[in-house]
Amino acid sequence: MIRMKKLILFLAITFSISAIGQTKDDRAYLVKVGEQAPNFTMKLTNGKSVTLSSLKGKVVMLQFTASWCSVCRKEMPFIERDIWQKHKSNPNFALLAIDRDEPRETVIKYSKSIPITYAIGMDPHADIFALYADRKAGITRNVIIDKTGKIVFMTRLYDVEEFNKMTKVIASMLK
């Protein structure tokens, strides 16, 4: 157990080092690794609602997206294949896509066009997005939250190397 905690700490520190030289304007995040993830409630396309705090005890991946985002469309098949399909049966994992500023019908059509099978919810006025990043910032980003509700990893845009690091962080926390 101690060995796993040390590995998780090592990975979090290692993968956070790349962000040390960045200014706020580089990624426009309002939150930082190590902070408690801001809580929110979101309505899913299936009509159910989910509150982030209800997922405490699970590793949670938030994926901020929109149908008009070409980078999101590029990244989502990899999230589906390399993260969701590998961990969807794990009761200690949750993946939520958060679609920015679009009506339910558009979000459903978008998720089918990729296609993805993980939950997608709506953020009609970007209020959830604005808890995590500057409201005017680019959309493509992922936030990984540990079982205690703390942010352990964040991405911006789709970078293969950063994506691969993120998948390793998730896998190590679920071991």
C-alpha positions in Angstrom: 0.0 0.0 0.0 2.8 2.4 0.9 4.6 1.5 -2.2 1.5 2.3 -4.4 1.1 5.7 -2.6 4.7 6.5 -3.3 4.3 5.5 -7.0 1.2 7.7 -7.3 2.9 10.7 -5.6 6.0 10.1 -7.9 3.8 10.1 -11.0 1.8 13.1 -10.0 5.0 15.1 -9.3 6.8 13.9 -12.4 3.9 14.7 -14.7 3.2 18.1 -13.0 6.8 19.2 -13.5 6.0 20.0 -17.1 3.5 22.6 -16.0 5.9 24.5 -13.6 7.3 26.8 -16.3 3.8 27.6 -17.7 2.0 30.8 -16.9 -1.8 31.1 -16.4 -2.2 32.1 -20.0 -0.5 29.0 -21.3 -3.4 26.7 -20.4 -5.9 29.1 -18.7 -6.7 26.7 -15.9 -8.2 28.3 -12.7 -7.4 25.1 -10.7 -4.2 23.5 -9.9 -2.9 19.9 -9.3 -3.3 19.1 -5.6 -6.4 21.3 -5.1 -9.9 19.9 -4.4 -11.9 19.7 -7.6 -14.8 22.2 -7.7 -18.1 20.5 -7.2 -20.9 20.7 -9.7 -24.1 19.0 -10.7 -24.7 18.2 -14.4 -27.6 16.7 -16.3 -26.6 13.8 -18.6 -28.1 13.2 -22.0 -30.2 10.3 -20.6 -32.0 12.8 -18.3 -30.2 11.7 -15.1 -28.1 14.1 -13.0 -24.7 13.5 -11.6 -22.9 15.5 -8.8 -19.2 15.3 -8.7 -19.1 15.0 -4.9 -21.2 11.8 -5.2 -18.3 10.2 -7.0 -15.9 10.5 -4.1 -14.1 7.2 -3.6 -13.6 6.8 -7.3 -11.0 8.0 -9.7 -12.8 10.5 -12.0 -11.9 11.8 -15.4 -13.6 14.9 -16.6 -13.4 15.5 -20.3 -14.4 19.0 -21.4 -15.7 18.9 -25.0 -18.0 20.4 -27.7 -19.2 19.2 -31.1 -17.6 22.1 -32.9 -14.1 21.3 -31.4 -12.0 19.5 -34.0 -9.3 18.6 -31.4 -12.0 17.1 -29.1 -13.2 14.9 -32.0 -9.6 13.8 -32.6 -9.0 12.9 -29.0 -12.3 11.2 -28.1 -11.8 7.9 -30.0 -8.6 7.5 -28.0 -10.4 8.2 -24.7 -13.0 5.6 -25.7 -10.5 3.0 -26.6 -7.5 3.6 -24.3 -9.4 4.7 -21.1 -13.1 3.9 -21.1 -13.0 0.5 -22.7 -10.1 -0.5 -20.3 -11.7 0.8 -17.1 -15.5 0.9 -17.6 -16.0 -2.3 -15.6 -14.0 -1.0 -12.7 -16.4 0.3 -10.0 -13.8 2.7 -8.8 -13.7 4.6 -12.0 -16.0 7.3 -13.6 -15.6 9.1 -16.9 -17.7 12.1 -17.6 -17.7 14.2 -20.8 -18.9 17.7 -20.2 -20.2 19.4 -23.4 -20.0 23.1 -23.5 -22.9 25.4 -24.6 -24.9 23.0 -26.7 -28.5 21.7 -26.6 -29.2 18.1 -25.7 -30.1 17.0 -29.3 -26.7 18.3 -30.5 -24.8 16.6 -27.7 -26.5 13.3 -28.4 -25.8 13.5 -32.2 -22.2 14.5 -31.4 -21.6 11.5 -29.1 -23.1 9.1 -31.6 -20.9 10.5 -34.4 -17.6 9.9 -32.7 -18.9 7.3 -31.4 -18.4 7.2 -27.6 -20.2 5.0 -25.1 -19.2 6.9 -21.9 -21.5 9.4 -20.2 -21.9 12.9 -21.6 -23.5 15.7 -19.9 -24.5 19.3 -20.7 -22.9 22.6 -19.5 -25.3 25.0 -21.3 -23.7 28.2 -20.1 -20.2 26.9 -19.5 -20.7 27.4 -15.8 -19.0 24.0 -15.0 -16.2 24.8 -17.4 -15.7 28.2 -15.7 -15.1 26.4 -12.4 -12.0 24.8 -13.9 -10.7 27.2 -16.6 -11.1 30.7 -17.9 -14.6 30.9 -19.5 -13.0 32.3 -22.7 -10.3 29.6 -22.9 -10.1 26.7 -25.4 -12.3 23.7 -24.6 -10.1 20.6 -25.2 -9.0 19.6 -21.7 -9.1 16.7 -19.2 -9.0 16.7 -15.4 -8.1 13.6 -13.4 -9.4 13.5 -9.9 -8.3 11.0 -7.2 -10.5 9.1 -4.8 -10.3 11.9 -2.2 -11.6 14.5 -4.7 -8.2 16.2 -5.4 -7.0 17.0 -8.9 -3.9 14.9 -9.8 -3.5 15.6 -13.5 -4.7 18.0 -16.2 -4.3 18.2 -19.9 -4.8 20.8 -22.6 -5.4 20.0 -26.3 -4.5 16.6 -27.6 -0.8 15.8 -27.2 0.0 12.1 -27.6 2.8 12.1 -25.0 0.6 13.9 -22.4 -2.3 11.6 -23.2 -0.2 8.6 -22.7 1.0 10.0 -19.3 -2.6 10.6 -18.3 -3.6 7.0 -19.2 -0.7 5.7 -17.0 -1.7 8.0 -14.1 -5.3 6.6 -14.3 -4.1 3.0 -14.5 -1.8 3.4 -11.5 -4.5 4.9 -9.4 -6.8 2.0 -10.2 -4.4 -0.8 -9.3 
